[in-house]
Amino acid sequence: MLKRFFALAAALVVVGTLGVAEARTRRGDRIEQLPANSRILIMQPDVQLSILTAAGVPEPREDWSIAGRNNLARSLEATVTREQHVASALDPQTAMEGRTGQIIRLHDAVGGAILYDRVLKLPTLRDHPQWTLGEGVQELATAYSADYALFVVARGSYASGARTAAAIVGFVAGVYIPMGGQQVFASLVNLHTGEIVWFGVENANGSDMREVLGASAVVAKLLADAPL
């Protein structure tokens, strides 16, 4: 779990390899609004948050991660419903089991690859490529009577009190000390074809997803241009 945390955190901040199973591209497709009353399965948000110590070392905080996950899930469901679609959600206790868990982990990898492409703008993947999770996601369409799945992944850190104090001292001395940061990305997947029809990424700094209102603000920014 810890290894997975740092791997995806790195993807959100720096960017790395692009070899991902079943990820491929196509060009020239337009993003169109979803039909009214589309059935959207809200996948359990994958949220991992940490505290940034005085030494600058991120230490995972399970309580923060759970709070962020639950707050984002509720806000996502409310947003989908408000846009006149039919929302359903996975049971958080069983979300990572079996085939569903495999699909969630595949999305983490593909989403990381899209981030690499967005940042590096690799010449072989330019011109608005389209990605897919593969036809295996049709199992979700059948099992949950859904047309689309909405995946959300969040990674980040919040400064500890000691880190904040060090930053104040550093500011006076003219030394910049990073205070942590949070980023969130989302994918809307057509469960009949496996295609990722929309992808968005947002800097969540300034909106604390550990709080209900903060999570709502993050979701509002993240889905602002989603074809809902």
N, C-alpha and C positions, 0 to 999 in steps of 0.2 A: 504493500500500500504506500509506504513512504517513497519507494522508488518511483511509483507511478505519479505520485504528487509532484516530485521535482522534475520528472520528465516532461509533463505537460505544462508545468509552470515555466520551464525553459522555452517551450514552444510559444507561449503567450508573450514572452519578453524578447527573446533573442532570435530564434529560428534555427532549425537544423535539418536533418535529412528528410528526403522526400519519398523514400521507398515505402509505399503503403499498399497492402493487399487490397485488391479490387477497386482502387481509386483510378479513374481514368477521366479524360476530358473530351468535351465536344465544344464546338464553337457556333456562334450565330443565333442561339436561342434567346427569346425575349422572356422576361419575367412578367407574368400576367397575374392579375388579381385572382384569388381563389374563388370558386363559385360560392354563393351564399349557402349557409348551412353545411359547409364541408365538415366532415368528422375528423377532428384533430386530436391525436393521442399525444398528451404532454408527457414526455419521458421524465423520469426523476432527474432533476437538475444535478449535475455532477459538480459539487462545490467543495473546494478544499482551501481553507484559509489558515493563516499562521500568524504568530506574533513575531515581530522583528525585534530581537534582543538588542541590548546596548552595544554588543559586539557586531551587530549586523547579521546575525545568524537567524534564519526563519525557523521557528519551531511550530509544527502543526498544532492547531487547537480544534479538537473534535467538536466541542460545544459551539464554537463559532461556525464551523462548517455545517453542522446540523441546523442551526438557526438560519443561516443563509440559504440553505437548500429548501427548507420549509417555507420561508418567506417568498423566495423566488417562485416556488411551485404555485403558491396561492395567487400571486400576482399574475403569473402566466395564464392560469385558468380563468381568472377574472377578465383579463384582456381578450382572450380568445372568445369568451362568451359575449363580451360587450360588442365584439365585431360581428356578432350574429352567426357564429359557427357553433358546432356541437363539440364541447370539450369532454375528454375523458382522461384519466390519469392512471399510471401504474401504481401498484401497491409498493410503497417504499421498502417494505420488508422482503419482498421477493424480486425486486427490479433487477438485481444483478445475477439472478440464477439462470441456468440453462441457456437456451438460444437467445433470449432477450438480453442477458448479460453480455453475450458475445457481440451482439449488434451494437450495444452501448459502447463497448470497448473499441469496436471497429470505428464507430463514429468519432471517438476521442482521437484516434490515430489519423483518420481522414481530415477531421477538423484542424488538427495540428498541421497537416500537410498544406491545407488551404491557407493557413496563416503564413506558412513559409513562403508560399507563392505570392501572397499579398505584400509581404515585406521585401522579399528578394526580387520579385517580378522576373522570375526565370524566363528566358527567351522561349523555351519550349512549352510554356504554359501561359502565355500571355493572351490578349484578346478575349478577356472574359471567359475563361474555360468553365465547363460545367462538370460537376463531379457526381459520383454515384456511390452508394453503399452496396450495390449489387441486388440481384433479385431475391436474395434471402430475406429481405425485409418484408416480403409478401406474407410471411408467417405472422407478422404483427398485424397486418391488415385483416387477416382472417381471424386471428385470436381475439382482437379487440374491436372488430367492425369499424375500422378507421380508414380514412383516405390518405391522411398525412400524419407525420410525426414531427413534433417540435422538440429538438434537442437543445439543451443549454449547458454550457460548461463555464465554470468560474474558478479563477485562481487568484490568489493575492495575499498580501500581508499587511498588518497594521502595526504601527510602531508602539513599543512598550513605553511606559512612563520614563524609564531610564534612557531609552533611545531618544525620546522627545527632549529630555533635559540636555542630552549630549548635542542634539541638533541646535538648541538655543545657544549653547556655549560656542559651538562651531560657527554659528551665524555671526556672533559678536567678533569672533576671531577671523572671520572671512573665509571659513572653511565650510563647504557644502556637505551635509550628511543626509543621504537618502532616508526618507521616512516610510518607505514601502509603497505599495500601490496595488490596485486591483483591476483586472480585466475580465470581460465576459464575452463569449462568442456563442452564437446560436445558428442552427441549421434547420430548415424546413424541408422535410423529405417526403417525396411522393411514394407512398407505400405500395403502389401498384407497379411502379417501374424501378424504384430504388434511387431515382435521380434526386440530387440536392437542388431544389428549385430556388432557394434563397439562402444566403449566408450573410451574417452580420457580426461585427465585432465592435465593442465599446470599451472605452476607458471608464471604469466605475469609480474613479477617485472623486470624492466629494459627496457620494451617495452611499451610505453605509448599509450594505445588504444584510447585515446582522440585525437591522431594525426593519420593521414592517414598511414604514414610509420610505426608507432608503431603498429597499428592494423594489418597491413600486416605481421609484424614480429610475432605477437601473433598467427595469423592464420597459418603461416608456421610451427611454432613449434607444435601447437595443432594438426594439421592434418598430421604431418610427417609420422605417422604409420597407418593412416586411409586407408582402402582398396579401395581407389579411383583409 
